[in-house]
Amino acid sequence: MTCPSNSNFKMTTTTGGPKCRCTTSRLIHLVAVFAVLCSPIWATAQEPTTRGYAPTTLPPTIPIFPLQDIMLFPRATRPLHVFEQRYRDMVSDALEGDRLIGMVLLEPGHEDEYEGRPPIFPIGCVGVIAESEELPDGRYNIVLGGLTKFRITGEDESRPYRLAHIEPIWEEPTADDQVALRDLHEELAGLIPIAMNGLQVPDGMATRDLANGIAQIIDIDPVDRLGLLEQPGPLARARALIDLLYIRAALTR
């Protein structure tokens, strides 16, 4: 299991195993999500940080990390603290290879099966381990930098952790999409502080990255978050997110 590596996150034990629960202050702290492949400093680290860079192609099979309430979006970052043995092995193997890990969502109602291979949704996001820190007891602090969505077409059971055969789903907005995204920026940026407890948008952030970052951290049901990830592209995701923010802010368009 894992938890976002963040002092504002607290571990609670449930019948479905450990679950990450965070305080409302996470919104301010996680503005770092918007800095793609950010470089946090781990306070407990005793070994040098290792860094990686995004590959230009994806292999047909990648390790996948299924969680019940944590997701990754393209061009966003996700700090994680990895302590379960099979996923320590996954990180170790990834660091020796292409540094890729796919984040996927567990289907609801199967939390008690986490130690096995419970059902997962087929759409996820692959990330590259941008930074890693191995702690003295073998746990890892890592930062994943989101690359692209993927669809699972099958699984490989040759490792203790899960491996998936995937098809990448690249998101490259057209020229018209880019114009439409720029036109949405003011509306999206204006809604965020109203709907998300005063969270301020950094200057100069592209609408695409802003939408992905907010979609990753907004406090919504995990299946609704998956719905944002499953949108056909950045423009559709930004529009869906704006609709969601209007609902949260109880405003009329």
C-alpha positions in Angstrom: 0.0 0.0 0.0 1.0 3.6 -0.3 0.1 7.1 0.8 0.9 10.5 -0.7 4.2 11.6 0.8 3.0 14.7 2.5 2.9 15.8 6.1 -0.7 16.9 5.7 -1.8 13.3 4.9 -2.7 11.0 7.7 -3.1 7.2 7.7 -6.3 5.6 9.0 -7.1 2.0 9.2 -10.3 0.7 7.7 -11.8 -2.7 6.9 -10.5 -2.3 3.4 -6.9 -1.8 4.6 -5.0 1.4 5.0 -6.5 4.4 3.3 -5.0 7.9 2.7 -7.1 10.6 4.3 -6.0 14.2 4.1 -6.8 17.5 5.8 -8.2 20.5 4.0 -4.7 22.1 4.0 -3.7 19.7 1.2 -5.1 22.1 -1.4 -2.5 24.7 -0.7 0.3 22.2 -0.4 -0.6 20.3 -3.5 -0.4 23.3 -5.7 3.0 21.7 -6.4 1.1 19.3 -8.5 1.2 21.9 -11.2 5.0 21.9 -11.4 5.5 18.9 -13.7 8.2 16.6 -12.4 8.7 18.7 -9.3 11.6 18.1 -6.9 10.6 17.9 -3.3 13.1 17.4 -0.5 12.4 14.3 1.7 13.1 15.2 5.3 13.9 11.6 6.3 16.1 10.7 3.4 19.6 9.5 4.1 20.7 8.6 0.6 21.0 10.8 -2.5 17.9 11.4 -4.6 17.8 9.7 -8.0 16.1 11.4 -10.9 14.7 10.2 -14.2 13.3 11.6 -17.4 10.4 10.7 -19.5 10.8 8.2 -22.3 9.6 9.0 -25.8 7.8 5.7 -26.2 6.0 3.2 -24.0 6.6 -0.5 -23.7 3.7 -2.9 -24.2 3.8 -4.1 -20.6 4.2 -1.9 -17.5 3.9 -2.4 -13.7 0.6 -1.1 -12.4 -0.2 0.3 -9.0 -3.9 -0.1 -8.1 -5.3 2.1 -5.4 -8.7 3.0 -4.1 -8.5 6.7 -3.9 -5.3 8.0 -5.5 -4.8 8.8 -9.2 -2.4 10.4 -11.6 -3.1 12.7 -14.5 -1.0 13.5 -17.6 1.5 16.3 -17.0 0.8 16.4 -13.3 3.0 15.0 -10.5 2.1 12.6 -7.6 4.4 12.1 -4.5 4.0 8.7 -3.0 5.3 6.8 0.0 5.6 3.1 -0.8 5.8 0.6 2.1 4.1 -2.6 1.1 6.8 -5.2 0.1 5.5 -6.2 -3.3 5.3 -2.6 -4.3 8.8 -1.9 -2.9 9.9 -4.6 -5.3 7.9 -2.9 -8.1 9.7 0.4 -7.5 13.1 -1.3 -7.3 12.5 -3.1 -10.6 11.2 0.1 -12.2 14.3 2.0 -11.1 16.5 -0.6 -12.7 14.5 -0.4 -15.9 12.6 2.4 -17.6 11.2 3.9 -14.4 7.6 3.6 -15.5 4.6 2.8 -13.3 1.0 2.9 -14.2 -1.6 4.2 -11.7 -5.0 2.6 -11.9 -8.2 2.7 -9.8 -9.6 -0.2 -7.9 -13.3 -1.0 -8.6 -15.4 -0.1 -5.5 -16.5 -2.9 -3.2 -13.3 -4.9 -3.5 -11.2 -3.1 -0.9 -11.0 -6.3 1.2 -9.3 -8.1 -1.7 -6.4 -5.6 -1.9 -3.8 -8.1 -0.9 -4.7 -10.2 -4.0 -5.7 -9.1 -7.5 -9.0 -7.3 -7.2 -10.8 -5.9 -10.2 -9.5 -2.6 -11.6 -10.8 0.0 -14.1 -9.1 -0.4 -17.5 -8.1 3.3 -18.0 -5.1 4.6 -16.1 -2.2 7.0 -16.4 1.4 6.0 -16.7 4.1 8.0 -14.9 7.8 8.1 -14.9 9.7 8.0 -11.5 11.0 11.5 -11.7 12.6 11.4 -8.2 13.1 8.5 -5.8 14.5 8.1 -2.3 15.1 4.7 -0.7 14.8 4.9 3.1 17.0 2.8 5.4 14.2 0.3 6.1 13.5 -0.3 2.4 10.5 1.9 2.0 10.5 4.4 -0.8 9.5 8.0 -1.3 8.9 8.7 -5.0 7.5 11.3 -7.3 5.7 10.2 -10.4 5.4 12.5 -13.4 2.3 11.8 -15.4 3.0 11.0 -19.1 -0.2 9.7 -20.8 -3.3 7.7 -20.3 -3.5 4.0 -21.2 -5.9 1.2 -21.6 -5.3 -2.2 -20.1 -5.7 -5.1 -22.5 -4.5 -7.9 -20.3 -2.4 -8.8 -17.3 0.9 -10.7 -16.8 1.0 -12.6 -13.5 4.8 -13.4 -13.5 5.6 -11.0 -10.6 4.2 -10.6 -7.1 3.1 -7.1 -8.1 0.7 -6.5 -11.0 1.9 -6.1 -14.6 -0.5 -5.0 -17.4 -0.4 -5.1 -21.2 -1.4 -1.7 -22.3 -2.3 0.5 -25.2 -1.2 4.2 -24.8 -3.9 6.9 -25.2 -1.9 10.0 -26.2 -3.5 13.4 -25.7 -2.3 15.9 -28.2 -4.8 18.8 -28.6 -5.3 20.2 -32.1 -4.6 23.8 -33.0 -8.4 24.6 -32.6 -8.4 22.8 -29.2 -5.5 24.9 -28.0 -7.3 28.1 -28.9 -10.4 26.8 -27.1 -8.4 25.9 -24.1 -6.9 29.4 -23.9 -10.4 30.8 -24.1 -11.4 28.7 -21.1 -8.5 29.8 -18.9 -10.0 32.9 -17.3 -13.3 31.1 -16.5 -11.5 28.1 -15.0 -9.0 30.1 -13.1 -11.8 32.3 -11.7 -13.8 29.3 -10.5 -11.0 27.6 -8.7 -10.6 30.0 -5.7 -14.5 30.0 -5.2 -15.0 26.2 -5.4 -11.7 25.1 -3.7 -11.4 27.1 -0.5 -9.4 30.1 -1.9 -6.8 28.1 -3.8 -5.0 30.6 -6.0 -3.8 29.7 -9.5 -0.1 30.3 -10.3 0.5 32.9 -13.0 1.4 31.7 -16.5 0.0 28.1 -16.1 -1.4 26.6 -19.3 -5.1 25.7 -19.2 -4.3 22.1 -20.0 -1.9 21.7 -17.0 -4.3 23.6 -14.7 -7.2 21.3 -15.6 -5.1 18.2 -15.1 -3.7 19.4 -11.8 -7.1 20.4 -10.3 -8.7 17.2 -11.6 -6.1 15.2 -9.7 -6.5 17.0 -6.3 -10.1 18.1 -6.2 -12.1 16.4 -3.4 -14.6 14.2 -5.3 -15.6 10.6 -5.5 -12.8 8.5 -7.0 -15.1 7.2 -9.8 -16.0 10.8 -10.7 -12.2 11.6 -10.8 -11.8 8.7 -13.2 -14.5 10.2 -15.3 -12.4 13.3 -15.7 -9.3 11.2 -16.7 -11.4 9.3 -19.2 -12.4 12.4 -21.1 -11.3 12.2 -24.7 -8.7 15.0 -24.3 -7.6 18.1 -22.5 -10.4 20.3 -23.9 -13.2 17.9 -22.9 -11.6 17.5 -19.5 -11.4 21.3 -18.9 -15.0 21.7 -19.9 -16.1 18.8 -17.6 -14.1 20.3 -14.8 -15.6 23.7 -15.2 -19.1 22.2 -15.0 -18.1 20.4 -11.8 -16.7 23.6 -10.3 -19.9 25.5 -11.0 -21.8 22.8 -9.2 -19.4 22.9 -6.2 -19.5 26.7 -6.1 -23.3 26.6 -6.4 -23.2 29.2 -9.2 -25.4 29.7 -12.2 -23.6 30.0 -15.5 
